[in-house]
Each structure stands twice: as structure tokens, then as C-alpha cells.
Amino acid sequence: MSAIALGVAAWLVPGIVVGGYHLTGHVVHNGTLDKAVTLLVVAVIFGVINTLLKPVIKALGCGLYVLTLGLVAIIVNGLLLWLVSYLAGDLSLPFHITGFVAAVEGALIVGIVSWALHLLLGDER
């Protein structure tokens, strides 16, 4: 579901750029399958980052979460998505977010689309 949400965010936010990726030769292509593979790999990175860092950030910044009634979560999600873009660049993946505003917009869209997909498809647990 995260790959679909990231794809929708890339489609809607001009500051999120996704190219294709060939796993064998590190060649960037713009085919649909190549972009899908890129989004799947980026979704895995996003999941790992969220699993490892988000609980630590919430624990350390719980006062800020309470003070802003949870609105700081939007900023935190945007920064985590921006970190994913940085790590994807280090791994030579053609996924790039051009700035902070695009990262926050993308994080909002990823959250909304993930929520909607969860409502439509349910929880597989």
C-alpha cells in the first residue's frame, strides 16, 4: 500500500520525481514497470525508516506532540520522507524530493492515500 501511496504522491506533487530503475545495470528508464520497481524499493526503505525512527522521535518529542495537538506529526512525516529521498539517492535510486514543502505535501498525500486504501481493503491481520 505504501508504494501505491508514494506513486499517488509523486503523481500529484511536482517536487517528487520518480524515474525507473533497472536492478541489473543501474540504468534509469522511464517505463511503467521500472517506476513500479523503484516505488516498491522506496516503499521498503520508507517502512524501515518509519519502523526504526518514528517511535524514537515520538518518545523524545512527546511534549511537542501534545503541545501542538499532534500537528507536529505532519512535519516529522515530511522530514522522514525527505530522509528516504536522501537515502534513495545514496542507493542510486531515481527517487528525489526537491525540498521541504514537497516532502510535507507528499507525506500528507501518502498518509491520506494509505488511510483510504486501508478503509477500502481492510487490515490483513
N, C-alpha and C positions, 0 to 999 in steps of 0.2 A: 504494500500500500504506500510505503514511503517513496518508492520510485515513481509511482503514478503522481503522487502529490508534488514531488520535485519537478516532474515533467510539466504539470499544470503551471507551477510557479515560473518555470523557465519560459513557458509559452506566454504568460501574462506580464511578466516583469522584464522590461527591456534590458535591465542591468544584469540579468542572469543568462549566461551564454553556455550552451551545451553543444559540443561537436561530437562526432562519432569517434570510436576508439577501436582499433584492431589489436587484439591481445597478442598476436603473433609478431607483428613488426613495428609496433609503436607508431602506426601511421594514422593520421587524423583523416576521417572520411565524414561525409555529411549524410550518410544513408540512415534510414529509419532504424534498422537493426543495430547499427553501430551506436546510434544515440541511445537506444534502449539498453544496450550493454553498459554504456557509460553511466546512465542513470541508475542501473542496478548496482554497479560498483560504488557509486557515490552514496546511494541509499544505505549500503552496508557500512561505509565509513561514518555516515550520519548517525546510524544506530549505535555504533561503537562509541562515538563521541558522546552521544546523549546518555548512554548507559554508564559511562565512566565519569564524566564531568558534571552532569546536571545535578545528581544528588549532593555532590560536594559543594557546588555553588549554592544550592538551596539551603544547605545546612549552615554555610558560612554567612549567607546573606539573608537569613530568615527574618531579621528585623526589617530589612529593606522591603521584603515581600509584604510584610504586614503593614508597614507604613504606607506603601503605595497601593494597597489592596490588590496585590498580585500583578499590577501593570508592569512592574519591572521584568516580569517573565517574558514580555514581548521583546525587550531589549536583549535579555540573556539569550533567547532563542535566535535572534538575529545575529548576535555575536558568535554563537555556536555554529550557525550555518556559514558564516563568514570564515570561521576556522576550518570548516570542512572544505571550503573553496581553496583555502591556502594549502591544506594537506593534499587535495586533489592535484593541485599544481605541482607540488613536490613529487607526486607519483606519476607525473606526465599525463594526467587525465585531462581531456579537454572540457573542463567544467570550471567556469570562472564567474565570480560575482564582483561587479565593478566598484562597489562602495557600500558604505554602512546603510544608507537608505534602501538600496536594492536588497540588502541582506535582511533588513527588518520587514520590508514588504514581502519578500519571499518566505520568511518564517511565518508571517501571518497567513499567507495563502497555503503553505504546507499544513499548518495547523487546522485551518478551516476545511481543506480538502480531506485530510486524514480523518477528521471528525465526521464529515459527511459519508465517507466510504465506510467508516465503522458503523454508522447508522444503517447504511444500505446492506452491508454484507454481514454484519454482526461480529461477534467475538468468537474466534475458533477455539477458545479454551474450554 
